Amino acid sequence: MAGLAVPTWDPQTALLIGVILLEAVVLYVGYGGLERLVGPRVMDVLVGGDQRAGQ
């Protein structure tokens, strides 16, 4: 049956995939934390600025 063979993994390839996955997790967590810290302030400036201008 074609396509059912399990490929052999090169250790360097496995390491590269692991590093890329780790980088993706770190960026996901980092940007999530940054959004929690800076997001409300940015939204106040963008949305809250319109409210102050109309008063």
Order of alpha helices (4+ residues) and beta strands (2+ residues): alpha-alpha
